[in-house]
Structure formats: structure tokens, C-alpha cells
Amino acid sequence: MQTLLLIIRTAFEVLNWLIIARILISWFPHDPYHPVIRFIYEVTEPVLAPFRRLMPRTGIPLDFSPILAVLVLQLIERLLISFIMHLG
């Protein structure tokens, strides 16, 4: 069971870091066709897109969906780990 918990924690941590990388990449000019950039966007877009649809449109050109996504991912991780711990 420890291995499963480690896999879950690692997966969520990697996803969180990829979201942070995407935020940082968006601040600088970049080649959207670079394989690393494409990988980051392809992995994070399915997570971020639903949050963008939920967020109200404002005049501010800031995307707060990554912040909300990271918070929800942390909540899901904790709930999932708690559920698995109660099973074992």
C-alpha cells in the first residue's frame, strides 16, 4: 500500500509542477511547437480547461485557473490518500 500512496503523491506532485511550469512559460516568448512545451500543454490543458470554463470573464488579463486547479488537485490528493488509508 505504501507503493500505491507513493505513486499517487508523485503523480499529483508532477502534475502540480507541470502547471507551475506552464505558468512560468506563459510569461516568456516560447516556441509552442517545441516538444517539451507541447508536452506540458498537452498534459495540463485537460486539467485547466474545466477551471477556465468555471471562472468568470473579467477585464483583467490574468488566468487564475491554474491556482484553482492546484488547490483542487491538492484536495483530491488528500481525499484519495485518506480513502486509501482507511481501506488499509
Phi, psi and omega in degrees: 000328178299324179295318179297317179296321178295319179296316180296312180299318180295317180298315180292322179294317178298316179298318177299317180293324177294323176294317177297319178299320179297320177299312181296319179298324183293343180279345186235154174297138181209162178271109183293349180263358177296136184304322180291316179297316179299319179300313180299314180293319181292328179280322186271334184300318178298335178278318186280328185304313179298326179289326177296322179292330180281332184284136177289147177284131178233171178283350180280129182277041178247139179258109181270000182299325178297323179295313179297319180297316180297318179297316180292321177298320177296319178297314180297318178301312181297318179295318180295316179294318178299317179298316180294321179296324180287333177288325185265000000 
